[in-house]
């Protein structure tokens, strides 16, 4: 039996693709939706697609905000993906200002819409880079080549308050943004590792080895 990875179902994610990706790298996957299941997880994943306010509303409606915060405080591995990563931060500004989980200090802001040749939403493969803050080799990226490509689908981006929480960067026009974040046992990717081929699968495997 592989390591047990619990993926939170709060009604805003393609659970099939991320579940299959984790199973492909040897995980035993559990789809969970109850507070006690979050508290009892060994490896916890918060996926998501859609709008920040809607995501937080769904987590709150299911009484999952406190349990996720408690889980993170326990030191066990937590990974957010796409919207799931954005909700790790303090607040988002999609439509209305909305409080996030507050596990990583920072904001979620709109991608600029005035960059010639770049369209929002950003749906594309982009290279990701080590920002040189010392976290890359001690993270899910530890075997990843600097400049590896991953698949992005997003209209907003995370801007952590502290540079050391930016695990990887990418670029949209003139904007260099956080492609991944990390603080202690909490990490997240703006891109979809489950849709990013071998490089993405390697990240998921590394997450289970933390």
C-alpha positions in Angstrom: 0.0 0.0 0.0 1.3 3.5 -0.9 1.4 6.5 1.3 -2.1 7.8 2.0 -2.9 11.1 0.4 -6.2 12.8 1.3 -7.7 15.2 -1.3 -10.3 17.7 -0.1 -13.6 17.7 -2.0 -15.4 21.0 -1.5 -17.1 21.0 -4.8 -14.6 23.1 -6.8 -12.1 20.8 -8.4 -11.5 18.1 -11.0 -10.8 15.4 -8.5 -10.4 12.7 -11.1 -7.3 14.0 -12.7 -5.4 14.8 -9.5 -6.4 11.5 -7.9 -5.2 9.5 -10.9 -1.9 11.5 -10.9 -1.3 10.6 -7.3 -2.2 7.0 -7.8 0.2 6.9 -10.8 3.1 7.8 -8.5 2.1 5.2 -5.9 -0.3 6.9 -3.5 -3.4 5.4 -1.9 -5.9 8.3 -2.4 -8.8 9.2 -0.2 -11.3 11.8 -1.3 -12.5 13.6 1.9 -15.0 16.3 2.8 -15.5 16.1 6.6 -13.6 18.1 9.3 -12.5 14.9 11.1 -11.1 13.5 7.9 -9.0 16.6 7.4 -7.7 16.4 11.0 -6.8 12.7 10.6 -5.0 13.0 7.2 -1.3 12.0 6.7 -0.8 14.0 3.5 -3.4 16.6 2.7 -4.1 18.2 -0.7 -6.3 21.3 -1.3 -7.0 21.4 -5.1 -9.3 23.8 -6.8 -10.5 25.7 -9.9 -12.7 28.8 -10.0 -13.0 32.0 -8.0 -11.3 32.7 -4.6 -14.5 34.0 -2.8 -16.5 30.9 -4.0 -13.7 28.6 -2.8 -13.6 30.1 0.7 -17.4 30.1 0.9 -17.5 26.4 0.2 -14.7 25.6 2.7 -16.6 27.6 5.3 -19.9 26.0 4.5 -18.4 22.6 5.2 -16.7 23.8 8.4 -13.2 23.0 6.9 -11.4 26.3 7.5 -10.5 25.6 11.1 -9.5 21.9 10.5 -7.2 22.9 7.6 -5.5 25.5 9.8 -5.2 23.0 12.6 -3.7 20.4 10.3 -1.1 22.9 9.0 -0.2 23.8 12.5 0.5 20.1 13.3 3.5 20.1 10.9 2.1 17.4 8.5 2.5 18.0 4.8 -0.1 20.2 3.1 -0.1 21.1 -0.6 -2.5 23.5 -2.4 -3.0 23.4 -6.2 -4.1 26.4 -8.3 -7.0 27.9 -6.4 -6.1 25.7 -3.5 -2.7 27.4 -3.5 -4.2 30.9 -3.6 -6.4 30.2 -0.7 -3.4 29.4 1.5 -2.7 33.1 1.5 -4.1 35.9 3.8 -6.6 37.4 1.4 -7.8 37.6 -2.2 -9.1 40.4 -4.3 -11.2 38.5 -6.9 -14.5 40.4 -7.2 -14.5 41.3 -3.5 -11.8 41.2 -0.8 -12.0 37.8 0.9 -10.1 36.3 3.7 -8.1 33.2 2.9 -6.7 30.5 5.2 -3.8 32.7 6.3 -1.2 30.0 6.3 1.2 32.1 4.2 1.0 35.9 4.5 0.2 37.6 1.3 -2.4 38.6 -1.3 -4.0 37.2 -4.4 -4.2 39.8 -7.2 -5.4 40.0 -10.8 -3.1 39.4 -13.6 -2.5 42.6 -15.6 -4.8 42.8 -18.7 -2.8 45.4 -20.6 0.2 43.4 -21.7 0.5 43.2 -25.4 0.5 39.6 -26.6 -0.7 38.1 -23.3 -4.3 37.2 -22.6 -6.1 36.7 -19.4 -6.8 34.0 -18.3 -3.3 32.7 -18.6 -3.6 29.3 -20.2 -0.2 28.1 -21.2 2.9 26.1 -20.4 5.5 28.3 -18.7 9.0 27.8 -17.4 9.5 28.0 -13.7 12.7 29.1 -12.0 14.5 28.9 -8.7 14.3 32.4 -7.1 17.5 31.7 -5.2 16.1 31.9 -1.7 17.5 28.5 -0.6 14.2 26.6 -0.5 14.3 24.9 -4.0 16.5 21.9 -3.1 14.6 21.4 0.2 11.2 21.2 -1.4 9.0 19.3 -3.9 11.2 20.8 -6.6 14.4 19.2 -5.3 15.0 17.1 -8.4 13.4 19.6 -10.8 15.5 21.2 -13.5 15.6 25.0 -13.2 13.5 26.3 -16.0 11.2 23.2 -16.3 7.8 23.8 -17.9 4.5 23.4 -16.1 0.9 23.9 -17.2 -0.9 27.1 -15.9 -4.6 28.1 -16.0 -5.3 31.2 -14.0 -6.5 34.8 -14.0 -5.0 35.8 -10.5 -1.7 35.3 -8.9 -0.3 35.0 -5.4 2.0 37.7 -4.0 3.5 36.5 -0.7 4.5 39.3 1.8 7.9 37.6 2.3 10.3 36.8 -0.5 11.5 33.6 1.2 7.9 32.2 0.9 8.2 32.3 -2.9 9.4 28.8 -3.8 9.4 29.2 -7.6 8.8 32.0 -10.1 7.3 32.2 -13.6 6.6 35.2 -15.9 3.5 36.6 -17.5 4.6 39.5 -19.8 6.6 41.8 -17.6 5.2 40.3 -14.4 7.3 37.9 -12.5 5.0 36.0 -10.2 5.0 33.2 -7.7 4.6 29.9 -9.5 4.9 28.1 -6.2 5.0 29.0 -2.5 6.3 27.3 0.6 6.3 28.0 4.3 7.5 25.2 6.6 5.3 22.2 5.9 2.8 24.1 3.7 3.5 24.4 0.0 1.5 25.1 -3.1 1.7 25.4 -6.9 -0.2 27.9 -9.1 0.2 25.5 -12.0 -1.4 22.1 -12.3 1.2 19.4 -11.6 -1.4 16.7 -12.5 -1.5 18.1 -16.0 2.2 18.8 -16.4 3.6 15.5 -17.6 6.6 13.8 -16.0 7.8 17.0 -14.3 4.5 17.4 -12.5 4.3 13.8 -11.5 7.7 14.1 -10.0 6.5 17.0 -7.8 3.6 14.9 -6.5 6.0 12.0 -5.7 8.3 14.4 -3.9 5.4 15.7 -1.8 4.8 12.2 -0.5 8.4 11.9 0.4 8.4 15.0 2.6 
